[in-house]
């Protein structure tokens, strides 16, 4: 693989790593590990830890999908592997 291909995969894996870390922190961290601490804060009448476990993580996941698509498009264009 040439240097351009290696740089492309490094950028792609970097993006995936960031997204997976955020996914883990939101789903496991906010919904389970830190739920007791977050429950002191209320959002819409519900404890924040409960909200993240039930609804907030879904909103974050959908936002991550759109973020991933946008950033991958930028990476593809940077390395000239995008589709027209």
N, C-alpha and C positions, 0 to 999 in steps of 0.2 A: 504494500500500500504506500502511496506517495505521501509527502508531507501535508498536502492539502486534504487528503482523505483522513489522515490521522488527526489533523486539527478539527475537521468536521465532526468526527466521532467524539473527540474530547469535548467540544462545545455541546454536542447532543447529550452526552453522558453527564456533563456538568448540570445542564438544565434538568434532566431527569432526577439527578440526585437532590437538587434543591426542591423540586416538586414533591418527591417522596418524603423528604424530611418534613416539609410543611404538612403533608397528608398525615404522617405519623403523629406529629405534635397535636394536630387538631383532633384526629379521631381517637387516638389512645391517650394522649396527654390531657387535652381539655375535657374529653368525655369521661375519662376513667381516673387517671393519675392525679390530676389537679382539680377534680370536680368539687371536692370538699372546700378547697380554698376559693374557687370561683362561685360557689353557692352563696357566698356573702353578698354578691352583686346580683341585682335583679334586672332582668330585661323583659319588658312586656308583662310584668307580674310573675315571672318564673325565675327561679335561680339560674344563674348563668351556666353553671356546670350541667344542669339538666337540659337547658336550652341547647348547648353545644352537642350533647349526646343525642338529642332527639331531632333537632332541625338545623342548628348552626353548621354542623359538619357537612350536611348536604349542600348548603349554600356555598361553603368554602370549596367543596369538591367541584361543583359546577363552575365556579370562578377559576379554579385551577385548570379545568379543561380549556376554557377560553384563553387563559394566559399561556398555556402550553402551545395551543394552535398559533397564537400570535408570535410567540418567541421562536417557534420552529420555523415559521415562515420567514422571519428575519434571518435566522441562521441559514436556511436554504438559499435565500437571496445573497447572503454574504459569500457563500461558497459556490454560488452559481449552479445549484442543483434544483432550483425551483421549477414548478410547472407553470405553464402559461394559462 
